[in-house]
Every structure is written in structure tokens, then in C-alpha cells.
């Protein structure tokens, strides 16, 4: 059980990193890119908290 939770957390973390990288490569202005990065980080934190059974 602990290893599956750890694998889920690791996969979620890697997906967050990948999406942040892809957002950085989008041809957007700096303000829109920053807003997109903040949204991705908030969604990532919420999904990590779900794995830790906070929600």
C-alpha cells in the first residue's frame, strides 16, 4: 500500500514538472504564461494532497 502511494505521488510530481515545462514552451506572453503556471501548480498541489489523504 505504501509503495503504490509513493509511486502515485512520484508520477503526479513528474506530470506536474512535464506540464510546467510544456507551458513554458508555449508562445504566450509572460503574464498568461505565469497565470498558466500558477494554475498548474495549484492543481498539482491539490492532487498531491489527495494522495496524502488530506481531502
Number of C-alpha atoms within 10 A of each C-alpha: 5 7 8 9 12 13 11 14 18 13 12 17 15 12 13 19 15 12 16 18 12 11 17 15 10 10 9 12 8 10 9 13 17 14 11 17 19 13 13 17 16 12 13 18 15 14 18 18 13 12 15 12 8 9 9
